[in-house]
Amino acid sequence: MWKSGTYKWGLDMFIDEAKIRVKAGDGGNGCMAFRREKFVPRGGPSGGDGGHGGDVLMSSSLSHNTLVHFRFIPEHQAQRGGHGLGSNMSGAAGEHLTLNVPVGTLLYDDATGELVHDFSRPNETIVIAIGGRGGRGNQHFASSTHQAPREHELGRAGEERSYRLELRLLADAGLVGYPNVGKSTLISRLSAARPKVANYAFTTLQPNLGVVQVGEFPHTQSFTVADLPGLIEGAHLGAGLGIQFLKHIERTSVIVHLVDVSDSSAAAGGNDRPDPVADFKVITAELATFDPVLAAKPTILVAAKIDVANPDKLKKLAAFAKRRKLPFYAISSVTGEGIEPLKYAIAEMVAAHRPAPIDLGEPNSPTPVSGKPAKRKPAYPPPAPRARGRAR
């Protein structure tokens, strides 16, 4: 029922894909009843209507950053409507069920593969399964020629749907590069994020997000940066961690490509690869294999670990960046050299390429999955019954 991009078990695991099945509440049955009392001159049929079934809603929340809460409970059902009662009392409407997902979640119809909604903003709410309509009581079937009707309606069944959820982190800039080039250390210097840092490959097993602020108050500017697990040659064939995390930088405006220019051995936290230009080309090819749009995104080329740099590697990479007309920065996350200029360069490029916000209307207004905003039952909040009473 679910898949995840995770490599550790526990409640804090990072899960970016899940499958769920939802069932809206069934409508309550209409009632068949007759009223004949002293001092009640107009008796007759008095069966109340059944209540509407509850809808299943989905809402984007900043309080969640993973789909792990769907790992253990993949099936969700809203409350059914109450049955109608005598004395024209309508059944109570079923309570709506709201499922919270992280911002950046894509909702797909599992049967057709169609994209239903992209939760790109917080507090967006849509209806993903519409509750069944309540049945009518026998009071509605009375006429001048049929004064004692025994007809009544059963409640309609609520919608039952299967969905696939896919989480794609919302970040302005994405850090890519070979394992152990210093991506986690850099994001810890740029922001308050504290990812795991160690001198061995594949330290990062899940994407990390950090918020970066530049400028002085009140003229500050902020952007988010994502640290993606390291890529290696052949990642599109499943080598290393594969390319399963690359979907998390599809939404980024800028790619920051780190290349290690040190000469230290892999055991000491460096690399044994002799050509930094080849490193850049290999990772770029892996990005293009996953999605050609990624390789075409605005890119900042960063020479990492210049505190222990090989001068020839650094010179070769700088010349390559000049030929390709790529913004080039040399940094050391250990000493802090070059960090501030890089931070401002990323902020400037993000501001230039960040997509303009799209006005989607009121984010808190639930919308049916059909996209047609008007005709749905029940409305929000459910309308008061037209009958004279209401069941409790």
ABEGO torsion letter per residue (X at the ends): XBBBBBABBEAABBBABBBBBBBBBBBBBBBBBBBBBBGBABBEBABBBBBBBBBBBBBBBAABABAAAAAABABBBBBBBBBBBBGGBBBBBBBBBBBBBBBGBBBBBAAAGBBABBBABBGBBBBABBBBBBBBBAAAABBAABABBABBBBBBBBBBBBBBBBBBBBBABBBBEBBGAGAAAAAAAABABBBBBBABBGABABBBBBBBBBEBOABBBBBBBBBBBBBBBGAAAGBEAEAAAAAAAAABABBBBBBBABABBAAAGBBABABAAAAAAAAAAAAAAABAAAAABBBBBBBBGAAABBAAAAAAAAAAAAAAGBBBBBBBAAAGBGAAAAAAAAAAAAAAABBBBBBAEBAABBBBAAGBAABBOBBOBBBBBABABBBX
